[in-house]
Amino acid sequence: MRARHTGLAAAWAAYFFIAAAIGVSPWFNIYDNALSDLGNYGRQGLKAAIFNTGLIVSGLLASITAVLILRGRRHRLVIPWSILLFLAGIDLVSVGILSEDFGAAHGTVSVILFTLFGLTMLVYGVCSLFMKDWGAGVYAIAAFLATLATWIIDWPWTGIAIQETIASLLVSIGLTIIAIRHG
């Protein structure tokens, strides 16, 4: 198994599940909902498993990617962001298991997830700059800042699905860079 393959799969697999969950949820509105509403068993019944499975699969793949990168590391500066990526992957699994039906527990793991994703990008960016990988470093730091801005701006809609999508896409692009450069 190679980190390149698991990393690319981790970066993009969840979107297929999210699209499928949206497809079977005609009530879903990106302006009024959170993505996690798609994984609410009380509202969705067994259809919620589509969304939650995507999070669990992507989280497991991200954690496996981090372990593979750590095992094959060629530089000590890989360690800090790989550990953060591992923790973010485990937390993504937790978001899928502790669906929205779990109330505050789901809210907590969701906030931790986006915090860990942001920190992973920031630390990866700084480490990449120290390793003279300018493109990856600048992208990751810019992705961190854009994600932060996405959550700080007071948007005119009530839901957070758009902010979640922007933040996750920025991280997915970052994970794609990680997979290509370190896999």
VMD Tcl script that draws the C-alpha trace (Angstrom):
set ca {
  {0.00 0.00 0.00}
  {1.36 3.43 -0.92}
  {0.65 6.75 0.76}
  {0.09 8.28 -2.66}
  {-2.90 6.02 -3.33}
  {-4.42 6.16 0.15}
  {-3.89 9.92 0.30}
  {-5.60 10.58 -3.00}
  {-8.47 8.28 -2.04}
  {-8.76 9.97 1.37}
  {-8.85 13.40 -0.24}
  {-11.70 12.68 -2.64}
  {-13.69 9.57 -1.62}
  {-16.04 11.34 0.79}
  {-17.36 13.60 -1.97}
  {-18.89 10.65 -3.83}
  {-20.73 9.63 -0.66}
  {-21.78 13.23 0.04}
  {-23.10 13.61 -3.52}
  {-25.02 10.34 -3.18}
  {-26.45 11.46 0.18}
  {-27.56 14.76 -1.35}
  {-29.10 12.84 -4.25}
  {-31.38 10.86 -1.92}
  {-32.21 13.93 0.22}
  {-34.40 16.31 -1.78}
  {-34.99 18.44 1.34}
  {-31.27 19.33 1.65}
  {-30.39 22.97 0.95}
  {-26.79 24.20 1.04}
  {-27.95 27.58 2.35}
  {-30.00 26.25 5.25}
  {-28.26 23.05 6.33}
  {-25.00 21.62 7.60}
  {-23.53 18.70 5.69}
  {-23.95 16.61 8.83}
  {-27.72 16.94 8.47}
  {-27.30 14.31 5.74}
  {-25.97 11.86 8.34}
  {-28.79 12.29 10.85}
  {-30.41 8.86 11.33}
  {-33.46 10.38 13.02}
  {-34.18 12.43 9.93}
  {-32.73 10.23 7.19}
  {-33.18 6.69 8.48}
  {-30.75 4.27 6.87}
  {-29.95 6.80 4.12}
  {-27.81 8.58 6.74}
  {-25.37 5.68 6.51}
  {-24.36 6.84 3.02}
  {-22.99 10.13 4.33}
  {-21.50 8.70 7.52}
  {-19.79 5.84 5.67}
  {-18.04 8.35 3.42}
  {-16.63 10.19 6.43}
  {-15.48 6.96 8.08}
  {-13.81 5.66 4.89}
  {-12.04 8.97 4.20}
  {-10.95 9.30 7.82}
  {-9.48 5.80 7.89}
  {-7.66 6.42 4.62}
  {-6.26 9.75 5.88}
  {-4.97 8.07 9.05}
  {-3.43 5.22 7.07}
  {-1.79 7.80 4.77}
  {-0.25 9.57 7.75}
  {1.14 6.30 9.13}
  {2.59 5.33 5.75}
  {4.21 8.74 5.37}
  {5.67 8.53 8.88}
  {7.04 5.03 8.21}
  {8.71 6.11 4.97}
  {9.72 9.60 6.04}
  {12.78 11.13 4.49}
  {12.86 14.22 6.68}
  {12.10 14.90 10.35}
  {9.84 17.84 9.43}
  {7.32 15.31 8.11}
  {6.57 14.21 11.69}
  {4.58 17.21 13.06}
  {2.05 17.48 10.24}
  {1.78 13.71 9.77}
  {0.75 13.35 13.42}
  {-1.85 16.10 12.94}
  {-3.10 14.41 9.77}
  {-3.39 11.11 11.64}
  {-5.41 12.77 14.43}
  {-7.62 14.58 11.89}
  {-8.31 11.27 10.15}
  {-9.28 9.61 13.43}
  {-11.49 12.57 14.25}
  {-13.17 12.37 10.82}
  {-14.01 8.75 11.64}
  {-15.46 10.01 14.94}
  {-17.65 12.54 13.11}
  {-19.05 9.68 11.01}
  {-19.66 7.46 14.03}
  {-20.97 10.19 16.33}
  {-23.51 11.41 13.80}
  {-25.62 14.49 14.31}
  {-27.98 12.33 16.37}
  {-25.38 12.43 19.18}
  {-25.95 16.16 19.71}
  {-23.16 17.96 21.56}
  {-20.70 15.09 21.05}
  {-21.10 15.46 17.28}
  {-20.70 19.22 17.51}
  {-17.52 18.82 19.53}
  {-15.85 16.31 17.18}
  {-16.88 18.46 14.19}
  {-15.24 21.58 15.62}
  {-12.15 19.55 16.52}
  {-12.06 18.18 12.95}
  {-12.02 21.54 11.23}
  {-9.50 22.81 13.78}
  {-7.22 19.83 13.16}
  {-7.57 20.17 9.39}
  {-6.63 23.84 9.62}
  {-3.67 23.13 11.90}
  {-2.51 20.33 9.62}
  {-2.46 22.74 6.67}
  {-0.69 25.45 8.67}
  {1.99 23.12 10.06}
  {2.41 21.38 6.70}
  {2.85 24.79 5.08}
  {5.47 25.96 7.56}
  {7.36 22.65 7.40}
  {7.24 22.71 3.59}
  {8.74 26.20 3.55}
  {11.57 25.02 5.82}
  {12.11 22.12 3.41}
  {12.22 24.62 0.49}
  {9.04 23.24 -1.08}
  {7.73 26.72 -1.80}
  {4.65 25.81 -3.81}
  {3.28 23.36 -1.25}
  {4.17 25.67 1.62}
  {2.50 28.74 0.17}
  {-0.60 26.77 -0.85}
  {-1.02 25.15 2.57}
  {-0.65 28.43 4.47}
  {-3.01 30.18 2.04}
  {-5.50 27.29 2.46}
  {-5.27 27.67 6.24}
  {-5.92 31.43 6.01}
  {-8.77 30.98 3.51}
  {-10.37 28.34 5.74}
  {-10.05 30.62 8.75}
  {-11.67 33.46 6.80}
  {-14.46 31.13 5.68}
  {-15.40 30.48 9.30}
  {-14.94 34.07 10.50}
  {-16.98 35.87 7.83}
  {-20.62 36.49 8.71}
  {-22.40 34.99 5.69}
  {-25.99 35.91 4.75}
  {-27.27 32.30 4.90}
  {-28.22 30.26 7.98}
  {-26.58 26.92 7.23}
  {-22.89 26.00 7.26}
  {-22.77 23.50 4.38}
  {-21.06 26.03 2.11}
  {-18.38 26.85 4.69}
  {-17.86 23.13 5.36}
  {-17.52 22.45 1.64}
  {-15.04 25.27 1.06}
  {-12.91 24.23 4.05}
  {-12.96 20.55 3.11}
  {-12.10 21.24 -0.54}
  {-9.11 23.35 0.49}
  {-7.92 20.50 2.71}
  {-8.60 17.92 0.00}
  {-6.38 19.85 -2.41}
  {-3.74 20.03 0.33}
  {-4.00 16.28 0.94}
  {-3.65 15.71 -2.79}
  {-0.40 17.72 -2.72}
  {0.77 15.74 0.31}
  {-0.04 12.43 -1.40}
  {1.84 13.38 -4.56}
  {4.86 14.87 -2.80}
  {5.21 12.37 0.05}
  {3.51 9.22 -1.23}
}
mol new
graphics top color blue
foreach p $ca { graphics top sphere $p radius 0.5 }
foreach p [lrange $ca 0 end-1] q [lrange $ca 1 end] { graphics top cylinder $p $q radius 0.2 }
display resetview
